[in-house]
Every structure is written in C-alpha cells, then in structure tokens.
C-alpha cells in the first residue's frame, strides 16, 4: 500500500530538482514530456526511485516472468524491454557484438514515486518509507539546479564505415528487389571506450537540446540510458491501445520559409509516405491479434510534427483490447515495434541481424511503466545514449528505413542527422566515418 500526498509547484523547475535529487538512488526512471502537448499524454513528468522489489531476466521466459511480476506486485512498476526479446517470441537470435551488457529485461517496484501534471504533484510512497516523504520533499525543494555543468569531450568511433554502410544497404536493397522484404530498419552504432561522463548532466544537455515528448533517464546501478525519444511505442488506457510509429524525417532550417518547405516536402514525399504507410499496416496487423473485432482504426495517417532537430512523420493507430487478453499479451504480440523492424517483420529481423554489426540491446527497445490498474505507457528507445559506467563503454545507434526507393548516400545522411544531438552533447565532431 502507498501513502499519497498532493501538492503544487512550478513543474519545470521541480522536475530539474527531482532529477538531481534522484542521483543518490541505484534504481531510477525519470520520464519527461518537455511540455509537449500530447493528445494521449497522462503526465508531464514522472520520477520513480529506489527498488522495493525488482525483476531482471534474459529473453527466454521474459514475457511470462513480466506478467507474473506485474500481477503479483499489483502496483506501479517501471523498467525496460530490450529489442532482443524478439528471441522470446520467434525463432531468432542475437549474436552480434555487445559492449554494454544490459540484461534483456529489467523492472522494479519503486519505494518513492512522483507524478507531475500541470502544477500538481502527486507523491506516492510505499507505507514502509512514508515517514520520509516530507523530509524528502524539503530536500528536493532545496536542491540547487544552477550548478555549472562540467565540460566533457568523448572520442567517438563508428562501428560501420560509410563505405561499409553503403555496401550493406546495397545488400538490403537486393533482398527488397527479390521480394524477401518490403522495408527494413537498418541501424549502426557509434561508440566510445574509456568514456567518463556525468550521466545526469549529459541527459540534461541532450534533453534541453531535443525537448522530445518521450524523454527518459534510466539507471540500474552501473547501467544508464539517456533517452531523447520523440516516439511512443504503445500505451494502454483502460481498454484503449494507442501506437504512434514514426517513419519519415526531414532536417529543420533556421529560415522560416525553408523550414516550412521542408515540412511540406516531407508530407508529400512518396518514399517517406510509403515507409510510414507500410509500418501502419504492420501495426494494424499486430494490434488486431488482441483487439476486439472491428476496433483497429488509423486515427491519424502521416501527420507532420516538428521538433528542434527534425520534422517527423507520425501516424496514430488505436484499438480496443479484448477482455481475454492481459496487458503483457498486448506488448508481446506487438514487440519489437514495427518502426524499428520492417515488413514482413520476421524476415526483416533476420536480415537485420545478418547485416548489422552490433547487438541492439536496449536501443530500439522500450522504457516505461505499468500502473496498478494494468495500464501502461512505453516509448521507443531512439535518439539515446547508453552507458556502462563500470566498463566505461558508451554507445548510441541510429538507423533509417530502407525501401526500394532508398538512396544509400541519403540514408547515411539521415542517420547522421539523427545522431547530431548525441554528437553535440558529447562534444564530438559530426563527420563521415
């Protein structure tokens, strides 16, 4: 049981104080909407810290263990699903290089929870630590947020050279022209060894630069995720399921007319629209596996949304889940998300594994939470830095959707555009590799 306390404060400043205060805990999930006006948003920010119970497992029985953990906890739980949980649902493997060593799945039941909406802050502490609530709140409000950020410079390497990237895209196009697949998301890793960063400061810089609606800071002891994601994977609210895949990217411009033209060109681009529509069809099919008959609808097709770095094409698909299906059933039958795999999904994932050189792990997985009412909300882990503080290994990956209309040179440029913010906050030069 939890003790609840409701108060009010200036949300943007309080969110900064919350994140800095969380540094003392070994388990942290911080979610930030960055004041984006989300039609389907529930909270402007959430902080969950300090595990009372937790679940850490590999892919083999991950969804069954997650369902049991969620049902037994009957409480808020926070955590992540890695891309490699694909191996639990299909005859697939993950044999590529892994420099990070994250568990395939991790969730925890927080002792202390903060839910922010507008100027209202709802604080929920497990009863066993409820006497700490008012002391903690006083300490949070006294936390200074104007400290000088330390300068970092990280030496970044590319796992795949530009020349190799172009050859690999050529092989993927051969698969497409043969009819093996229609579309696949191909990703490449940038990495640093012996990297020393301040995870919270680096996340703050990345979040301020990108201001995305699904930002997340995650910590499990020595494993960190610094996530500036613009994409929702899946949300459940009562019986409604919402998926919002992104496919289609265009560069922002300083000059207003050029910026508006870039957004309009993206809206009309046949290659970008075909990318998006193919994934919409895939998501519709995935949702139909747990949907009430006739309830799968495309609420918005190929909408254009603008973020500080890029314009994005986003579609929204909804369904009503059948009463015979659990919350984890909905996730299991849609994971990994279509925007990060391709169509047909299984064939695309096999070709991805063959051509990529890095195990994706948490990249292109999802971070989020379950509520005590069996609702959930998860993002897509993209535009993110992953960090193993023990091994000092830092990694971020970017990718793009390859279709029959893809130009390998332009796909490489799109990847660098998506990586721009990560290079910037690490003070590393953005260049061809």
C-alpha positions in Angstrom: 0.0 0.0 0.0 1.1 3.6 -0.7 0.7 6.8 1.2 -0.3 9.6 -1.2 0.3 13.4 -0.8 -0.7 16.1 -3.3 0.9 19.5 -3.6 1.7 22.1 -6.2 4.8 23.7 -7.6 6.4 25.2 -10.7 6.7 21.9 -12.7 9.7 22.7 -14.9 11.9 23.8 -12.0 10.7 21.0 -9.8 11.4 18.4 -12.5 15.1 19.5 -12.6 15.3 19.3 -8.8 13.7 15.8 -8.8 16.2 14.5 -11.3 19.2 15.9 -9.4 17.9 14.6 -6.1 17.5 11.1 -7.7 21.3 10.7 -8.1 21.5 9.1 -4.7 19.5 6.0 -5.7 20.6 2.9 -7.6 17.4 2.5 -9.5 15.9 5.5 -11.3 13.3 6.1 -14.0 12.7 9.7 -14.9 10.2 10.5 -17.7 9.7 14.0 -19.2 7.2 15.2 -21.8 9.0 18.5 -22.0 5.7 20.3 -22.1 4.8 18.9 -25.4 1.0 18.9 -25.9 0.3 15.2 -26.3 -3.2 14.2 -27.2 -2.7 10.9 -25.3 -0.4 12.0 -22.5 -1.2 11.2 -18.9 1.6 13.0 -17.1 4.1 15.9 -17.8 6.7 14.1 -15.8 7.3 11.0 -13.6 10.1 10.1 -11.2 10.3 6.5 -9.8 13.3 5.6 -7.5 14.6 3.1 -5.1 13.6 -0.5 -5.8 11.5 -2.4 -3.2 11.3 -5.4 -5.5 12.7 -6.0 -9.0 12.8 -8.4 -11.9 15.9 -8.9 -14.0 15.9 -11.7 -16.6 17.1 -12.8 -20.0 14.8 -13.2 -23.0 13.9 -16.9 -22.6 10.7 -16.5 -20.5 10.8 -12.8 -20.2 7.1 -12.0 -21.0 5.8 -14.7 -18.8 8.0 -13.6 -15.9 7.0 -10.0 -16.5 3.3 -10.9 -16.4 3.7 -12.8 -13.2 5.7 -9.9 -11.6 3.2 -7.3 -12.7 0.3 -9.3 -11.4 1.9 -10.1 -8.1 3.1 -6.6 -7.4 -0.3 -5.0 -8.1 1.5 -1.7 -8.0 3.4 0.7 -10.2 6.4 -0.9 -11.9 9.0 0.8 -14.1 11.6 -0.6 -16.5 12.6 -1.6 -19.9 12.2 -4.2 -22.7 15.3 -4.7 -25.0 14.9 -5.3 -28.7 16.4 -8.8 -28.2 13.2 -10.0 -26.5 12.3 -10.8 -30.1 14.1 -14.1 -29.4 11.4 -15.0 -27.0 8.6 -14.8 -29.5 10.2 -16.0 -32.7 13.0 -18.4 -33.9 15.5 -15.6 -33.8 19.0 -15.0 -32.3 21.1 -12.0 -31.2 24.8 -12.9 -31.9 26.3 -9.5 -32.8 28.8 -7.6 -30.6 27.5 -6.3 -27.3 29.7 -3.8 -25.5 27.1 -2.7 -22.9 25.9 -5.9 -21.1 22.4 -4.8 -20.2 20.0 -7.5 -19.0 17.4 -8.3 -21.6 14.6 -7.1 -19.3 14.5 -5.1 -16.0 11.6 -3.8 -14.0 11.3 -2.5 -10.4 8.7 -1.5 -7.9 9.7 1.9 -6.6 9.5 2.8 -3.0 9.1 6.5 -4.0 7.1 7.9 -6.8 6.3 11.4 -8.1 3.6 12.1 -10.7 3.6 15.6 -12.3 0.6 17.1 -14.2 0.5 20.8 -14.8 1.3 22.4 -11.4 0.0 19.4 -9.4 2.5 16.9 -7.9 1.2 13.6 -6.6 3.7 11.8 -4.4 3.2 8.1 -3.6 5.4 6.4 -1.1 5.2 2.8 0.0 4.0 2.7 3.6 7.2 1.3 4.8 9.0 4.6 4.0 6.1 7.0 4.2 7.7 8.8 7.2 10.4 10.0 4.8 8.1 11.8 2.5 8.0 15.3 3.9 11.8 15.3 4.7 12.5 14.2 1.1 10.2 16.9 -0.3 12.0 19.6 1.7 15.4 18.3 0.5 14.1 18.2 -3.2 12.9 21.8 -2.9 16.3 22.9 -1.5 18.2 21.2 -4.4 20.2 23.7 -6.5 19.7 23.5 -10.2 22.0 26.2 -11.4 25.3 24.4 -10.8 27.9 24.7 -13.6 27.9 21.7 -15.9 31.3 20.0 -16.4 32.8 20.0 -19.8 33.2 16.6 -21.5 34.7 15.6 -24.7 34.3 12.0 -25.9 36.2 10.4 -28.7 33.6 8.7 -30.8 34.2 5.9 -33.3 31.8 4.3 -35.9 31.2 0.6 -35.8 30.5 0.7 -39.5 32.3 2.9 -42.0 30.4 4.9 -44.6 31.8 2.7 -47.3 30.7 -0.5 -45.5 27.3 1.1 -44.7 26.6 1.7 -48.4 27.6 -1.8 -49.3 25.2 -3.2 -46.6 22.4 -1.0 -47.8 23.0 -2.4 -51.3 22.6 -6.0 -49.9 19.4 -5.0 -48.2 18.1 -3.5 -51.4 18.8 -6.8 -53.1 16.6 -8.5 -50.5 13.9 -6.0 -51.3 14.1 -6.4 -55.0 14.0 -10.2 -54.6 10.8 -9.8 -52.6 12.2 -11.1 -49.3 11.0 -7.9 -47.6 9.3 -4.6 -48.4 11.1 -2.5 -45.8 13.6 -2.9 -43.0 15.1 -0.6 -40.4 18.9 -0.8 -40.6 21.0 0.6 -37.7 24.6 1.3 -37.0 26.4 2.0 -33.7 28.7 4.8 -32.6 30.7 4.1 -29.5 33.5 5.2 -27.1 35.7 3.2 -24.9 37.2 4.5 -21.6 34.5 7.2 -21.6 33.8 9.2 -18.4 30.6 11.2 -18.4 28.2 12.6 -15.8 25.1 10.7 -16.8 22.6 13.2 -15.3 24.4 16.3 -16.7 24.7 14.6 -20.1 21.0 13.7 -20.1 20.0 17.3 -19.1 22.0 18.6 -22.1 20.5 16.1 -24.5 17.0 16.7 -23.3 17.4 20.5 -23.4 18.7 20.3 -27.0 16.0 17.9 -28.3 13.0 18.7 -26.0 11.2 15.4 -27.1 7.8 14.2 -25.7 9.1 10.8 -24.5 12.5 11.7 -22.8 13.7 9.2 -20.3 16.6 8.9 -17.8 17.1 5.4 -16.6 19.6 3.9 -14.1 20.0 0.4 -12.8 23.3 0.6 -10.7 26.0 0.9 -13.4 23.7 0.8 -16.4 22.4 4.1 -17.8 20.0 5.2 -20.5 19.9 8.9 -21.6 17.0 9.0 -24.0 15.6 11.9 -26.1 12.9 9.9 -27.9 10.2 11.6 -29.9 8.3 8.3 -30.3 5.6 6.4 -28.4 5.7 2.7 -28.8 2.4 1.6 -27.1 0.0 2.9 -24.5 -2.9 1.2 -22.8 -5.6 3.3 -21.1 -8.4 1.2 -19.8 -9.3 -0.9 -22.9 -7.9 1.5 -25.5 -4.5 0.8 -27.1 -2.5 3.6 -28.8 0.5 3.1 -31.1 2.3 6.1 -32.7 5.0 4.9 -35.1 7.4 7.4 -36.7 8.7 6.9 -40.2 9.8 9.9 -42.2 12.4 12.5 -41.2 13.4 15.9 -42.6 16.0 18.5 -41.4 14.9 21.7 -39.7 16.0 25.1 -41.1 16.6 28.4 -39.4 14.8 30.4 -42.1 11.1 30.1 -41.7 10.1 29.7 -45.4 12.8 27.0 -45.9 11.7 25.2 -42.7 8.0 25.2 -43.8 9.0 24.0 -47.2 11.0 21.1 -45.7 7.9 20.1 -43.6 5.7 20.3 -46.6 8.1 18.3 -48.8 8.2 15.6 -46.1 4.4 15.5 -46.1 4.3 14.9 -49.8 7.4 12.8 -50.3 6.3 9.4 -51.8 9.2 7.5 -50.4 8.7 8.8 -46.8 4.9 8.2 -47.0 5.4 4.7 -48.3 7.7 4.0 -45.4 5.1 5.2 -42.9 2.1 3.5 -44.5 3.8 0.1 -44.6 4.5 0.3 -40.9 1.0 1.5 -40.2 -0.3 -1.7 -41.9 2.1 -3.7 -39.8 1.0 -2.1 -36.6 -2.7 -2.6 -37.6 -1.9 -6.3 -38.1 -0.1 -6.5 -34.7 -2.9 -4.8 -32.8 -5.5 -7.0 -34.4 -4.1 -10.0 -32.5 -5.5 -8.7 -29.2 -8.2 -6.3 -30.5 -11.9 -6.5 -30.2 -13.3 -7.3 -33.7 -13.5 -4.2 -35.9 -11.8 -1.9 -33.3 -8.5 -1.2 -35.1 -8.5 2.3 -36.5 -6.0 4.7 -38.0 -6.7 7.9 -36.0 -4.1 9.9 -38.0 -2.1 9.0 -41.1 1.3 10.6 -41.8 0.9 13.6 -39.6 3.9 16.1 -39.6 5.3 17.1 -36.2 8.3 19.4 -35.7 11.0 19.0 -33.1 14.1 21.2 -32.5 16.3 19.0 -34.7 14.0 17.4 -37.2 10.5 17.2 -38.7 8.9 13.8 -38.3 6.1 11.9 -39.9 3.9 10.2 -37.3 0.8 8.1 -37.6 -1.6 7.0 -34.8 -3.3 3.6 -34.7 -5.8 2.7 -31.9 -7.7 -0.4 -30.9 -9.9 -1.8 -28.1 -8.2 -4.8 -26.4 -10.3 -7.9 -25.9 -11.2 -8.8 -22.3 -9.5 -12.2 -22.6 -6.0 -10.6 -23.1 -3.6 -9.3 -20.5 -1.6 -6.1 -20.6 1.6 -8.1 -21.3 -0.2 -10.0 -24.1 -0.6 -6.7 -26.0 3.1 -6.0 -25.6 4.2 -9.5 -26.5 2.2 -9.6 -29.7 3.4 -6.2 -31.0 7.1 -6.3 -29.9 9.5 -5.3 -31.2 7.7 -2.2 -32.6 7.2 -2.1 -36.4 9.0 1.2 -36.8 12.3 -0.4 -35.7 11.9 -3.7 -37.6 10.3 -3.7 -41.0 7.8 -5.7 -43.1 7.3 -8.6 -43.1 8.5 -8.3 -39.6 10.2 -11.7 -39.0 12.0 -11.7 -42.4 13.2 -8.1 -41.7 14.5 -9.0 -38.3 16.5 -12.0 -39.7 18.1 -9.7 -42.4 18.8 -7.0 -39.8 20.7 -9.5 -37.6 22.7 -10.7 -40.6 23.7 -7.2 -41.8 24.1 -5.2 -38.6 27.3 -5.5 -36.5 26.0 -4.7 -33.0 23.5 -6.3 -30.7 20.8 -3.7 -30.4 20.0 -4.4 -26.7 18.0 -1.5 -25.2 18.4 0.6 -28.3 15.1 0.2 -30.3 13.6 -1.4 -27.2 11.2 0.5 -24.9 11.2 2.2 -21.5 8.0 2.9 -19.5 5.7 1.7 -16.8 2.7 -0.3 -15.7 0.1 1.2 -13.3 -1.8 -0.7 -10.6 -4.8 -0.7 -12.9 -3.0 -2.7 -15.6 -2.5 0.3 -17.9 0.9 1.1 -19.4 2.9 3.5 -21.5 6.2 2.9 -23.3 8.4 4.9 -25.6 10.7 3.7 -28.3 14.4 3.9 -27.3 15.9 6.0 -30.1 18.0 9.3 -30.1 19.6 7.8 -27.0 23.0 7.3 -25.3 23.6 4.1 -23.4 26.4 3.9 -20.9 28.0 1.1 -18.8 29.7 3.1 -16.0 31.7 0.1 -14.8 33.3 -0.7 -18.1 33.2 3.0 -19.2 31.6 1.9 -22.5 29.3 4.5 -24.2 27.1 3.7 -27.2 24.5 5.3 -29.4 22.9 3.9 -32.5 20.9 5.5 -35.3 19.0 4.0 -38.2 16.7 4.6 -41.1 14.0 2.6 -43.0 15.2 1.1 -46.3 12.7 0.7 -49.1 13.0 0.1 -52.8 13.2 3.9 -53.3 16.2 4.3 -50.9 19.4 6.1 -51.9 22.2 4.7 -49.7 24.0 8.1 -49.6 20.8 9.9 -48.5 20.1 7.2 -45.9 23.6 7.7 -44.4 23.0 11.5 -44.3 19.7 10.8 -42.5 21.5 8.7 -39.9 24.0 11.5 -39.2 21.1 14.0 -38.9 19.5 11.7 -36.2 22.9 11.4 -34.4 23.5 15.2 -34.4 22.3 15.9 -30.9 24.3 13.0 -29.4 27.5 14.1 -31.0 26.8 17.7 -29.8 26.3 16.9 -26.1 29.4 14.7 -26.2 31.4 17.5 -27.8 32.4 15.2 -30.6 32.7 16.3 -34.3 29.9 15.1 -36.5 31.5 13.6 -39.6 31.5 10.7 -42.0 33.3 7.6 -40.6 
